[in-house]
Each structure stands twice: as C-alpha cells, then as structure tokens.
Amino acid sequence: MAIDAGVRATVEAWIADDPDPRDQEELRSLLAREAEEELRDRFAGRLTFGTAGLRGAVGAGPNRMNRAVVRAATAAVAGWLRDVRGATDPRGGPRAGAAPGETPAVVVGCDARHRSDEFADEAARVLAGAGVRVHLLPRPGPTPLLAFAVRHLGVSAGIMITASHNPAADNGYKLYLGDGAQVIPPVDAEIEGRIARLGPLSALPTAGLDDPLVVRHGDEVAAAYLDAVAGLAGTAAAPPGLTVVYTPMHGVAGDLMLRALRRAGFAAPHVVAAQAKPDADFPTVSFPNPEEPGALDLALADARALGADLVLASDPDGDRLAVAVPVPGGGTAGWRQLSGDQLGALLGAYLLGAETGGAPLVATTIVSSTLLSKIAASAGARYRETLTGFKWIARAADGEPGARFVFGYEEALGYQVGQVVRDKDGIGAALATLRLAATAKAAGRSLSDAYDDLERAHGVHLTEQLSLRIPEPGEVMRRIRATPPAAIGGLSVETVTDFTDAGTGLPPSDVLRYTLRQARVVIRPSGTEPKIKAYLEVIEPAGDDLAAAREAAARRMAPLRAAVIGLLAP
C-alpha cells in the first residue's frame, strides 16, 4: 500500500530543511520502504522539555534526537536569552546571567553517547551564529561539571548533551539557567513556543567553531570544581583500610571521580575494568541505570572477591550515585544496594550532624520517603518538599530568608551536597558517602549500623516504587480523580492531596498523594515515558525489636502494593 500522501509531504518538507545529510537519507530510506508506521511515530510531535529536558531516541525526525532538533532548540534558547537577559523571573531570581547590553554567554558540554559531540558542536554553531558567546568544555565530561561551570563562568545558561541513564539508543539536551539549576516553567514553555515559531531551519545563521565567539576551555574549570567539591567532604585524612569498588558504568564520570577522591584524601578505589572507559553501547549492562537489577553485578563480583567495604557506581553522565554495602552473615551473595531513600536519609543525617549553627535546610520531593523530615525536625533544621526533579530541589532554599541549603535528594539516586553544584552530583555525593563510611569504620561500625540507628530513632520507613507502562497515563489519572478510592490495601484514606491545586504551595502538577494510617501512596505519570508511577511508603514504630518492625512493615507493604497495581490497571 502506498504511503499516505499527507505523511509523505510532511516528511519531504522536513528532509528539505534538515541540516544533516545522513538524517535526510535515513528518512528517504523510510519513504522508499513505505515504513508509514515508523514515520508516523517520528512525526507524531516534537520532543518537549520534560522532567529533565529533551530526551529521545537518536534518529531523524522531530520526535527524535538529531541535529535539526538541537538546532531548533538552541536557536530558541539564543532568542530567549537576547530578549530577556537582565530580567527577573516570577520568583525574584535571575533569568539570565547577562545584564542589559552585555553579550549573553552559554557553556556547552556533552557526554560520550552516540552523536553527543555532533550535537554539542551544532549547539555551539547556532549560538555563535546568533551572536552568543560560547564556552566549550573539554569532552566528554559529566553533567555536574557543566552545572558547576554555569555559575563558575558567570554565563547566561548551560547546555548539556546527555540522556543520563537512558538506554544506549537515546540522547538528550539539558538546559540550565543562569542560576546554575535546570530550566523550570514558564521558561521551558516560552522556549518551546519560540521553537514552534522559528520558521525554516535553513534560514538560521550559524558560525564556525573557529569563530571568535567560541572559547575552548582546558582543565581549569574541572580544577576549580575539584577544589570546591573536595571541601564538602571535610579535610581530615581517611582512616586506612577502607576498601572501595567503583564503576563508572561505561560513562564519563570515571576520571573526574578518581581525581576527586585523591583531592579529598581518599585511597584509590578498585575500578571495574570492563566498565572503566566510556562506551556509547554500554556493552556489559542491558540498561545503563544503576537502579536496574543486574547493573551492579560486575562491581559486586569484584567486591566479594576483594572483601570490600563499599561499592560506588556512577550512572553514565555522573549525576547519580548508587551505593551497595555488605550484609553481615550474608555469605557469598551478601551485598545489598541502598535505596535512594536510605542513602538520602544517611547523608541528610550525617551532613546535618556536622552543622554548627545558622538555619540549615534539607529538601526532598513529594514522592520520596518522609524519614528526612523527621531527621530534620530532630536536628532543628528547616525541611522542604518539592515537585519531582532537581530543578525544584536545587531551588528549595530560594526565597527562604537566612536559609542555608545543606542537602537535597530524590529517591531515584540523585543527591545534592551543598551549593557547589545546583543539581544532583554523584561525585560530591560519593565524597560525602565515603567520609561517612570512613568515620563509621573508624568506630568499628558500618553504613548499615548507621541506618539502623536512624530507624530505631524515627521508625521503620519502608518504601517501594511501581512503574507501569500504560499507553495513556493521563487517562488513568483522570479515572482515579473521578472515582477516588476510600481505602487502599485495607487502609482507609485519611487525606488526599491533589497537586493540580495551587493551594498546595507548589507549582500545579499532575500528582495525587493519599495519606493512610502509617502509610502513604503517591501517584504520577512519567514526564518522559508512557508510564504511570506510584511511590509507596509504610511506617512502622521500631520499638525494641528492629527486625520485627521491619518484618511487620514488609507484611503491610504486600497488600498495599497489590491494591495500587489494581488501582492503576487500565
């Protein structure tokens, strides 16, 4: 059957305007094969700014990551910077780093994924062609370094080409504003509106990478980052005997992580050899996300062989951190990975314990465990909950007179220590984790012992996440709102918080939170995939028997999990 004439016309118009000959040929091949279903998917819409920027499979067409999409996004960013520099956002902060009359500037970095370097070069050419100064970081590099560079260089914005922990076929585009944090509404919508109004991409001016507006940096930005981040872990020498296994998971954080450990006084870790160098195909893992089952298998095998104290793992762009610890009496398989909520509680308590005054503030999201709130209350610290995403966590202390941001985390293995980086930073988090582990070992204890202490003090907080692939997650949210449950898993619903309501004090968001008796369920659609996610928490007083309390929490979690799965089923 011949391909639909309207589809063909749309594709041919895109081909005529696409700046990349290989992408043009890819679409011509799909037309020749009459691959209409594939073409309809590629032209179903444009990639949009989700929870963490643009992200999608590498390929030709507006619903993929390619030079044309990067060109359009960057031209829109350049136009926005020219028009709004020196203005303020609705929260009173800077919208761009350049004052009126100054030339705006953008720092650009990229990871080692497929075509990342091409996309970074495309962004640089478009920015320079629009009269914007460009600072190119050495490549490949981790995302936290780019986020640090925005404020270190005093630029108007930052662009990082990365898909973080997505599958190997994907790439993405993260945008940072002049305050060093990721883009938030209404700026993302303003930029998307500019993309829609751009007109032909071929009419956009571009410059060569040898243009005087393009500045190439050497190691000086990384050196400044290391100076700043090493101080977050303290300066006391680490005690001898802490054996650590580390894997960059084929990503780009390895070199900077090892330099940071040396700079902070830690012994060199054992690096998993098969995963030490960047590799865009991620050949030893089925999914390059340290949260996924099996992702840490090679690191854990090395840890068992070495009798290590700790396993650290970066995700591919270095902004997340996974930590695994030995389980006493666990035999050959005796290791477990800490959840994001567990490490978040440990780091929050440790960092608050080092505070000596002022008004420290810690933050997490509405889907993370409530344990951090109790830790903060016991420490006399301020506590804030934000929407999902570090674009919100990083700004949790903004507008809080006298507040000093000490720590923030989200359950998906993201942690921010202090304000050196206004985003999640797996390297800074690793340094804080090692300092905590070293301090514990010097006292004959472990991270597991430290977590036991937190649950004895504040109760067992058992959390789980469910992620269901559903074609229309928005429809599920509408159905649940129309027929709200009176009970979930045998527990009566005590309160319901609908975060589309501006009365929550947070920007409206498609999230529902159900508070039950000593339990909580939060439901939201994914910002990047056709999935709906649920975040479950069961709280059990610890009493004198921590093991019994944990068993009781697990027994209560099982029916809650089953009920939520039934509630979300289409």
Secondary structure as a PSIPRED ss2 file (coil, helix, strand):
# PSIPRED VFORMAT (PSIPRED V4.0)

   1 M C   1.000  0.000  0.000
   2 A C   1.000  0.000  0.000
   3 I C   1.000  0.000  0.000
   4 D C   1.000  0.000  0.000
   5 A H   0.000  1.000  0.000
   6 G H   0.000  1.000  0.000
   7 V H   0.000  1.000  0.000
   8 R H   0.000  1.000  0.000
   9 A H   0.000  1.000  0.000
  10 T H   0.000  1.000  0.000
  11 V H   0.000  1.000  0.000
  12 E H   0.000  1.000  0.000
  13 A H   0.000  1.000  0.000
  14 W H   0.000  1.000  0.000
  15 I H   0.000  1.000  0.000
  16 A H   0.000  1.000  0.000
  17 D H   0.000  1.000  0.000
  18 D C   1.000  0.000  0.000
  19 P C   1.000  0.000  0.000
  20 D C   1.000  0.000  0.000
  21 P H   0.000  1.000  0.000
  22 R H   0.000  1.000  0.000
  23 D H   0.000  1.000  0.000
  24 Q H   0.000  1.000  0.000
  25 E H   0.000  1.000  0.000
  26 E H   0.000  1.000  0.000
  27 L H   0.000  1.000  0.000
  28 R H   0.000  1.000  0.000
  29 S H   0.000  1.000  0.000
  30 L H   0.000  1.000  0.000
  31 L H   0.000  1.000  0.000
  32 A H   0.000  1.000  0.000
  33 R C   1.000  0.000  0.000
  34 E C   1.000  0.000  0.000
  35 A C   1.000  0.000  0.000
  36 E H   0.000  1.000  0.000
  37 E H   0.000  1.000  0.000
  38 E H   0.000  1.000  0.000
  39 L H   0.000  1.000  0.000
  40 R H   0.000  1.000  0.000
  41 D H   0.000  1.000  0.000
  42 R H   0.000  1.000  0.000
  43 F C   1.000  0.000  0.000
  44 A C   1.000  0.000  0.000
  45 G C   1.000  0.000  0.000
  46 R C   1.000  0.000  0.000
  47 L C   1.000  0.000  0.000
  48 T C   1.000  0.000  0.000
  49 F C   1.000  0.000  0.000
  50 G E   0.000  0.000  1.000
  51 T C   1.000  0.000  0.000
  52 A C   1.000  0.000  0.000
  53 G E   0.000  0.000  1.000
  54 L E   0.000  0.000  1.000
  55 R E   0.000  0.000  1.000
  56 G E   0.000  0.000  1.000
  57 A E   0.000  0.000  1.000
  58 V E   0.000  0.000  1.000
  59 G C   1.000  0.000  0.000
  60 A C   1.000  0.000  0.000
  61 G C   1.000  0.000  0.000
  62 P C   1.000  0.000  0.000
  63 N C   1.000  0.000  0.000
  64 R C   1.000  0.000  0.000
  65 M E   0.000  0.000  1.000
  66 N C   1.000  0.000  0.000
  67 R H   0.000  1.000  0.000
  68 A H   0.000  1.000  0.000
  69 V H   0.000  1.000  0.000
  70 V H   0.000  1.000  0.000
  71 R H   0.000  1.000  0.000
  72 A H   0.000  1.000  0.000
  73 A H   0.000  1.000  0.000
  74 T H   0.000  1.000  0.000
  75 A H   0.000  1.000  0.000
  76 A H   0.000  1.000  0.000
  77 V H   0.000  1.000  0.000
  78 A H   0.000  1.000  0.000
  79 G H   0.000  1.000  0.000
  80 W H   0.000  1.000  0.000
  81 L H   0.000  1.000  0.000
  82 R H   0.000  1.000  0.000
  83 D H   0.000  1.000  0.000
  84 V H   0.000  1.000  0.000
  85 R C   1.000  0.000  0.000
  86 G C   1.000  0.000  0.000
  87 A C   1.000  0.000  0.000
  88 T E   0.000  0.000  1.000
  89 D C   1.000  0.000  0.000
  90 P C   1.000  0.000  0.000
  91 R C   1.000  0.000  0.000
  92 G C   1.000  0.000  0.000
  93 G C   1.000  0.000  0.000
  94 P E   0.000  0.000  1.000
  95 R C   1.000  0.000  0.000
  96 A C   1.000  0.000  0.000
  97 G C   1.000  0.000  0.000
  98 A C   1.000  0.000  0.000
  99 A C   1.000  0.000  0.000
 100 P C   1.000  0.000  0.000
 101 G C   1.000  0.000  0.000
 102 E C   1.000  0.000  0.000
 103 T C   1.000  0.000  0.000
 104 P C   1.000  0.000  0.000
 105 A E   0.000  0.000  1.000
 106 V E   0.000  0.000  1.000
 107 V E   0.000  0.000  1.000
 108 V E   0.000  0.000  1.000
 109 G E   0.000  0.000  1.000
 110 C E   0.000  0.000  1.000
 111 D C   1.000  0.000  0.000
 112 A C   1.000  0.000  0.000
 113 R C   1.000  0.000  0.000
 114 H C   1.000  0.000  0.000
 115 R C   1.000  0.000  0.000
 116 S H   0.000  1.000  0.000
 117 D H   0.000  1.000  0.000
 118 E H   0.000  1.000  0.000
 119 F H   0.000  1.000  0.000
 120 A H   0.000  1.000  0.000
 121 D H   0.000  1.000  0.000
 122 E H   0.000  1.000  0.000
 123 A H   0.000  1.000  0.000
 124 A H   0.000  1.000  0.000
 125 R H   0.000  1.000  0.000
 126 V H   0.000  1.000  0.000
 127 L H   0.000  1.000  0.000
 128 A H   0.000  1.000  0.000
 129 G H   0.000  1.000  0.000
 130 A C   1.000  0.000  0.000
 131 G C   1.000  0.000  0.000
 132 V C   1.000  0.000  0.000
 133 R E   0.000  0.000  1.000
 134 V E   0.000  0.000  1.000
 135 H E   0.000  0.000  1.000
 136 L E   0.000  0.000  1.000
 137 L C   1.000  0.000  0.000
 138 P C   1.000  0.000  0.000
 139 R C   1.000  0.000  0.000
 140 P C   1.000  0.000  0.000
 141 G C   1.000  0.000  0.000
 142 P C   1.000  0.000  0.000
 143 T H   0.000  1.000  0.000
 144 P H   0.000  1.000  0.000
 145 L H   0.000  1.000  0.000
 146 L H   0.000  1.000  0.000
 147 A H   0.000  1.000  0.000
 148 F H   0.000  1.000  0.000
 149 A H   0.000  1.000  0.000
 150 V H   0.000  1.000  0.000
 151 R H   0.000  1.000  0.000
 152 H H   0.000  1.000  0.000
 153 L H   0.000  1.000  0.000
 154 G C   1.000  0.000  0.000
 155 V C   1.000  0.000  0.000
 156 S C   1.000  0.000  0.000
 157 A E   0.000  0.000  1.000
 158 G E   0.000  0.000  1.000
 159 I E   0.000  0.000  1.000
 160 M E   0.000  0.000  1.000
 161 I E   0.000  0.000  1.000
 162 T C   1.000  0.000  0.000
 163 A C   1.000  0.000  0.000
 164 S C   1.000  0.000  0.000
 165 H C   1.000  0.000  0.000
 166 N C   1.000  0.000  0.000
 167 P C   1.000  0.000  0.000
 168 A C   1.000  0.000  0.000
 169 A C   1.000  0.000  0.000
 170 D E   0.000  0.000  1.000
 171 N E   0.000  0.000  1.000
 172 G E   0.000  0.000  1.000
 173 Y E   0.000  0.000  1.000
 174 K E   0.000  0.000  1.000
 175 L E   0.000  0.000  1.000
 176 Y E   0.000  0.000  1.000
 177 L E   0.000  0.000  1.000
 178 G C   1.000  0.000  0.000
 179 D C   1.000  0.000  0.000
 180 G C   1.000  0.000  0.000
 181 A C   1.000  0.000  0.000
 182 Q E   0.000  0.000  1.000
 183 V C   1.000  0.000  0.000
 184 I C   1.000  0.000  0.000
 185 P C   1.000  0.000  0.000
 186 P C   1.000  0.000  0.000
 187 V H   0.000  1.000  0.000
 188 D H   0.000  1.000  0.000
 189 A H   0.000  1.000  0.000
 190 E H   0.000  1.000  0.000
 191 I H   0.000  1.000  0.000
 192 E H   0.000  1.000  0.000
 193 G H   0.000  1.000  0.000
 194 R H   0.000  1.000  0.000
 195 I H   0.000  1.000  0.000
 196 A H   0.000  1.000  0.000
 197 R C   1.000  0.000  0.000
 198 L C   1.000  0.000  0.000
 199 G C   1.000  0.000  0.000
 200 P C   1.000  0.000  0.000
 201 L H   0.000  1.000  0.000
 202 S H   0.000  1.000  0.000
 203 A H   0.000  1.000  0.000
 204 L C   1.000  0.000  0.000
 205 P C   1.000  0.000  0.000
 206 T C   1.000  0.000  0.000
 207 A C   1.000  0.000  0.000
 208 G C   1.000  0.000  0.000
 209 L C   1.000  0.000  0.000
 210 D C   1.000  0.000  0.000
 211 D C   1.000  0.000  0.000
 212 P C   1.000  0.000  0.000
 213 L C   1.000  0.000  0.000
 214 V E   0.000  0.000  1.000
 215 V E   0.000  0.000  1.000
 216 R E   0.000  0.000  1.000
 217 H C   1.000  0.000  0.000
 218 G C   1.000  0.000  0.000
 219 D C   1.000  0.000  0.000
 220 E H   0.000  1.000  0.000
 221 V H   0.000  1.000  0.000
 222 A H   0.000  1.000  0.000
 223 A H   0.000  1.000  0.000
 224 A H   0.000  1.000  0.000
 225 Y H   0.000  1.000  0.000
 226 L H   0.000  1.000  0.000
 227 D H   0.000  1.000  0.000
 228 A H   0.000  1.000  0.000
 229 V H   0.000  1.000  0.000
 230 A H   0.000  1.000  0.000
 231 G H   0.000  1.000  0.000
 232 L H   0.000  1.000  0.000
 233 A H   0.000  1.000  0.000
 234 G C   1.000  0.000  0.000
 235 T C   1.000  0.000  0.000
 236 A C   1.000  0.000  0.000
 237 A C   1.000  0.000  0.000
 238 A C   1.000  0.000  0.000
 239 P C   1.000  0.000  0.000
 240 P C   1.000  0.000  0.000
 241 G C   1.000  0.000  0.000
 242 L C   1.000  0.000  0.000
 243 T C   1.000  0.000  0.000
 244 V E   0.000  0.000  1.000
 245 V E   0.000  0.000  1.000
 246 Y E   0.000  0.000  1.000
 247 T E   0.000  0.000  1.000
 248 P C   1.000  0.000  0.000
 249 M C   1.000  0.000  0.000
 250 H C   1.000  0.000  0.000
 251 G C   1.000  0.000  0.000
 252 V C   1.000  0.000  0.000
 253 A C   1.000  0.000  0.000
 254 G H   0.000  1.000  0.000
 255 D H   0.000  1.000  0.000
 256 L H   0.000  1.000  0.000
 257 M H   0.000  1.000  0.000
 258 L H   0.000  1.000  0.000
 259 R H   0.000  1.000  0.000
 260 A H   0.000  1.000  0.000
 261 L H   0.000  1.000  0.000
 262 R H   0.000  1.000  0.000
 263 R H   0.000  1.000  0.000
 264 A C   1.000  0.000  0.000
 265 G C   1.000  0.000  0.000
 266 F C   1.000  0.000  0.000
 267 A C   1.000  0.000  0.000
 268 A C   1.000  0.000  0.000
 269 P C   1.000  0.000  0.000
 270 H E   0.000  0.000  1.000
 271 V E   0.000  0.000  1.000
 272 V C   1.000  0.000  0.000
 273 A H   0.000  1.000  0.000
 274 A H   0.000  1.000  0.000
 275 Q H   0.000  1.000  0.000
 276 A C   1.000  0.000  0.000
 277 K C   1.000  0.000  0.000
 278 P C   1.000  0.000  0.000
 279 D C   1.000  0.000  0.000
 280 A C   1.000  0.000  0.000
 281 D C   1.000  0.000  0.000
 282 F C   1.000  0.000  0.000
 283 P C   1.000  0.000  0.000
 284 T C   1.000  0.000  0.000
 285 V C   1.000  0.000  0.000
 286 S C   1.000  0.000  0.000
 287 F C   1.000  0.000  0.000
 288 P C   1.000  0.000  0.000
 289 N C   1.000  0.000  0.000
 290 P C   1.000  0.000  0.000
 291 E C   1.000  0.000  0.000
 292 E C   1.000  0.000  0.000
 293 P C   1.000  0.000  0.000
 294 G C   1.000  0.000  0.000
 295 A C   1.000  0.000  0.000
 296 L C   1.000  0.000  0.000
 297 D H   0.000  1.000  0.000
 298 L H   0.000  1.000  0.000
 299 A H   0.000  1.000  0.000
 300 L H   0.000  1.000  0.000
 301 A H   0.000  1.000  0.000
 302 D H   0.000  1.000  0.000
 303 A H   0.000  1.000  0.000
 304 R H   0.000  1.000  0.000
 305 A H   0.000  1.000  0.000
 306 L H   0.000  1.000  0.000
 307 G C   1.000  0.000  0.000
 308 A C   1.000  0.000  0.000
 309 D C   1.000  0.000  0.000
 310 L E   0.000  0.000  1.000
 311 V E   0.000  0.000  1.000
 312 L E   0.000  0.000  1.000
 313 A E   0.000  0.000  1.000
 314 S E   0.000  0.000  1.000
 315 D C   1.000  0.000  0.000
 316 P C   1.000  0.000  0.000
 317 D C   1.000  0.000  0.000
 318 G C   1.000  0.000  0.000
 319 D C   1.000  0.000  0.000
 320 R E   0.000  0.000  1.000
 321 L E   0.000  0.000  1.000
 322 A E   0.000  0.000  1.000
 323 V E   0.000  0.000  1.000
 324 A E   0.000  0.000  1.000
 325 V E   0.000  0.000  1.000
 326 P E   0.000  0.000  1.000
 327 V C   1.000  0.000  0.000
 328 P C   1.000  0.000  0.000
 329 G C   1.000  0.000  0.000
 330 G C   1.000  0.000  0.000
 331 G H   0.000  1.000  0.000
 332 T H   0.000  1.000  0.000
 333 A H   0.000  1.000  0.000
 334 G C   1.000  0.000  0.000
 335 W E   0.000  0.000  1.000
 336 R E   0.000  0.000  1.000
 337 Q E   0.000  0.000  1.000
 338 L C   1.000  0.000  0.000
 339 S C   1.000  0.000  0.000
 340 G H   0.000  1.000  0.000
 341 D H   0.000  1.000  0.000
 342 Q H   0.000  1.000  0.000
 343 L H   0.000  1.000  0.000
 344 G H   0.000  1.000  0.000
 345 A H   0.000  1.000  0.000
 346 L H   0.000  1.000  0.000
 347 L H   0.000  1.000  0.000
 348 G H   0.000  1.000  0.000
 349 A H   0.000  1.000  0.000
 350 Y H   0.000  1.000  0.000
 351 L H   0.000  1.000  0.000
 352 L H   0.000  1.000  0.000
 353 G H   0.000  1.000  0.000
 354 A C   1.000  0.000  0.000
 355 E C   1.000  0.000  0.000
 356 T C   1.000  0.000  0.000
 357 G C   1.000  0.000  0.000
 358 G C   1.000  0.000  0.000
 359 A E   0.000  0.000  1.000
 360 P E   0.000  0.000  1.000
 361 L E   0.000  0.000  1.000
 362 V E   0.000  0.000  1.000
 363 A E   0.000  0.000  1.000
 364 T E   0.000  0.000  1.000
 365 T E   0.000  0.000  1.000
 366 I C   1.000  0.000  0.000
 367 V C   1.000  0.000  0.000
 368 S C   1.000  0.000  0.000
 369 S C   1.000  0.000  0.000
 370 T C   1.000  0.000  0.000
 371 L H   0.000  1.000  0.000
 372 L H   0.000  1.000  0.000
 373 S H   0.000  1.000  0.000
 374 K H   0.000  1.000  0.000
 375 I H   0.000  1.000  0.000
 376 A H   0.000  1.000  0.000
 377 A H   0.000  1.000  0.000
 378 S H   0.000  1.000  0.000
 379 A H   0.000  1.000  0.000
 380 G C   1.000  0.000  0.000
 381 A C   1.000  0.000  0.000
 382 R E   0.000  0.000  1.000
 383 Y E   0.000  0.000  1.000
 384 R E   0.000  0.000  1.000
 385 E E   0.000  0.000  1.000
 386 T E   0.000  0.000  1.000
 387 L C   1.000  0.000  0.000
 388 T C   1.000  0.000  0.000
 389 G C   1.000  0.000  0.000
 390 F H   0.000  1.000  0.000
 391 K H   0.000  1.000  0.000
 392 W H   0.000  1.000  0.000
 393 I H   0.000  1.000  0.000
 394 A C   1.000  0.000  0.000
 395 R C   1.000  0.000  0.000
 396 A C   1.000  0.000  0.000
 397 A C   1.000  0.000  0.000
 398 D C   1.000  0.000  0.000
 399 G C   1.000  0.000  0.000
 400 E C   1.000  0.000  0.000
 401 P C   1.000  0.000  0.000
 402 G C   1.000  0.000  0.000
 403 A E   0.000  0.000  1.000
 404 R E   0.000  0.000  1.000
 405 F E   0.000  0.000  1.000
 406 V E   0.000  0.000  1.000
 407 F E   0.000  0.000  1.000
 408 G E   0.000  0.000  1.000
 409 Y E   0.000  0.000  1.000
 410 E E   0.000  0.000  1.000
 411 E C   1.000  0.000  0.000
 412 A C   1.000  0.000  0.000
 413 L C   1.000  0.000  0.000
 414 G E   0.000  0.000  1.000
 415 Y E   0.000  0.000  1.000
 416 Q E   0.000  0.000  1.000
 417 V E   0.000  0.000  1.000
 418 G C   1.000  0.000  0.000
 419 Q C   1.000  0.000  0.000
 420 V C   1.000  0.000  0.000
 421 V C   1.000  0.000  0.000
 422 R C   1.000  0.000  0.000
 423 D C   1.000  0.000  0.000
 424 K C   1.000  0.000  0.000
 425 D C   1.000  0.000  0.000
 426 G H   0.000  1.000  0.000
 427 I H   0.000  1.000  0.000
 428 G H   0.000  1.000  0.000
 429 A H   0.000  1.000  0.000
 430 A H   0.000  1.000  0.000
 431 L H   0.000  1.000  0.000
 432 A H   0.000  1.000  0.000
 433 T H   0.000  1.000  0.000
 434 L H   0.000  1.000  0.000
 435 R H   0.000  1.000  0.000
 436 L H   0.000  1.000  0.000
 437 A H   0.000  1.000  0.000
 438 A H   0.000  1.000  0.000
 439 T H   0.000  1.000  0.000
 440 A H   0.000  1.000  0.000
 441 K H   0.000  1.000  0.000
 442 A H   0.000  1.000  0.000
 443 A C   1.000  0.000  0.000
 444 G C   1.000  0.000  0.000
 445 R C   1.000  0.000  0.000
 446 S C   1.000  0.000  0.000
 447 L H   0.000  1.000  0.000
 448 S H   0.000  1.000  0.000
 449 D H   0.000  1.000  0.000
 450 A H   0.000  1.000  0.000
 451 Y H   0.000  1.000  0.000
 452 D H   0.000  1.000  0.000
 453 D H   0.000  1.000  0.000
 454 L H   0.000  1.000  0.000
 455 E H   0.000  1.000  0.000
 456 R H   0.000  1.000  0.000
 457 A H   0.000  1.000  0.000
 458 H H   0.000  1.000  0.000
 459 G C   1.000  0.000  0.000
 460 V E   0.000  0.000  1.000
 461 H E   0.000  0.000  1.000
 462 L E   0.000  0.000  1.000
 463 T E   0.000  0.000  1.000
 464 E E   0.000  0.000  1.000
 465 Q E   0.000  0.000  1.000
 466 L E   0.000  0.000  1.000
 467 S E   0.000  0.000  1.000
 468 L E   0.000  0.000  1.000
 469 R E   0.000  0.000  1.000
 470 I C   1.000  0.000  0.000
 471 P C   1.000  0.000  0.000
 472 E C   1.000  0.000  0.000
 473 P H   0.000  1.000  0.000
 474 G H   0.000  1.000  0.000
 475 E H   0.000  1.000  0.000
 476 V H   0.000  1.000  0.000
 477 M H   0.000  1.000  0.000
 478 R H   0.000  1.000  0.000
 479 R H   0.000  1.000  0.000
 480 I H   0.000  1.000  0.000
 481 R H   0.000  1.000  0.000
 482 A H   0.000  1.000  0.000
 483 T C   1.000  0.000  0.000
 484 P C   1.000  0.000  0.000
 485 P C   1.000  0.000  0.000
 486 A C   1.000  0.000  0.000
 487 A E   0.000  0.000  1.000
 488 I E   0.000  0.000  1.000
 489 G C   1.000  0.000  0.000
 490 G C   1.000  0.000  0.000
 491 L E   0.000  0.000  1.000
 492 S E   0.000  0.000  1.000
 493 V C   1.000  0.000  0.000
 494 E C   1.000  0.000  0.000
 495 T E   0.000  0.000  1.000
 496 V E   0.000  0.000  1.000
 497 T E   0.000  0.000  1.000
 498 D E   0.000  0.000  1.000
 499 F C   1.000  0.000  0.000
 500 T C   1.000  0.000  0.000
 501 D C   1.000  0.000  0.000
 502 A H   0.000  1.000  0.000
 503 G H   0.000  1.000  0.000
 504 T H   0.000  1.000  0.000
 505 G C   1.000  0.000  0.000
 506 L C   1.000  0.000  0.000
 507 P C   1.000  0.000  0.000
 508 P C   1.000  0.000  0.000
 509 S C   1.000  0.000  0.000
 510 D C   1.000  0.000  0.000
 511 V C   1.000  0.000  0.000
 512 L E   0.000  0.000  1.000
 513 R E   0.000  0.000  1.000
 514 Y E   0.000  0.000  1.000
 515 T E   0.000  0.000  1.000
 516 L E   0.000  0.000  1.000
 517 R C   1.000  0.000  0.000
 518 Q C   1.000  0.000  0.000
 519 A E   0.000  0.000  1.000
 520 R E   0.000  0.000  1.000
 521 V E   0.000  0.000  1.000
 522 V E   0.000  0.000  1.000
 523 I E   0.000  0.000  1.000
 524 R E   0.000  0.000  1.000
 525 P E   0.000  0.000  1.000
 526 S C   1.000  0.000  0.000
 527 G C   1.000  0.000  0.000
 528 T C   1.000  0.000  0.000
 529 E C   1.000  0.000  0.000
 530 P C   1.000  0.000  0.000
 531 K E   0.000  0.000  1.000
 532 I E   0.000  0.000  1.000
 533 K E   0.000  0.000  1.000
 534 A E   0.000  0.000  1.000
 535 Y E   0.000  0.000  1.000
 536 L E   0.000  0.000  1.000
 537 E E   0.000  0.000  1.000
 538 V E   0.000  0.000  1.000
 539 I E   0.000  0.000  1.000
 540 E E   0.000  0.000  1.000
 541 P C   1.000  0.000  0.000
 542 A C   1.000  0.000  0.000
 543 G C   1.000  0.000  0.000
 544 D C   1.000  0.000  0.000
 545 D C   1.000  0.000  0.000
 546 L H   0.000  1.000  0.000
 547 A H   0.000  1.000  0.000
 548 A H   0.000  1.000  0.000
 549 A H   0.000  1.000  0.000
 550 R H   0.000  1.000  0.000
 551 E H   0.000  1.000  0.000
 552 A H   0.000  1.000  0.000
 553 A H   0.000  1.000  0.000
 554 A H   0.000  1.000  0.000
 555 R H   0.000  1.000  0.000
 556 R H   0.000  1.000  0.000
 557 M H   0.000  1.000  0.000
 558 A H   0.000  1.000  0.000
 559 P H   0.000  1.000  0.000
 560 L H   0.000  1.000  0.000
 561 R H   0.000  1.000  0.000
 562 A H   0.000  1.000  0.000
 563 A H   0.000  1.000  0.000
 564 V H   0.000  1.000  0.000
 565 I H   0.000  1.000  0.000
 566 G H   0.000  1.000  0.000
 567 L H   0.000  1.000  0.000
 568 L H   0.000  1.000  0.000
 569 A C   1.000  0.000  0.000
 570 P C   1.000  0.000  0.000
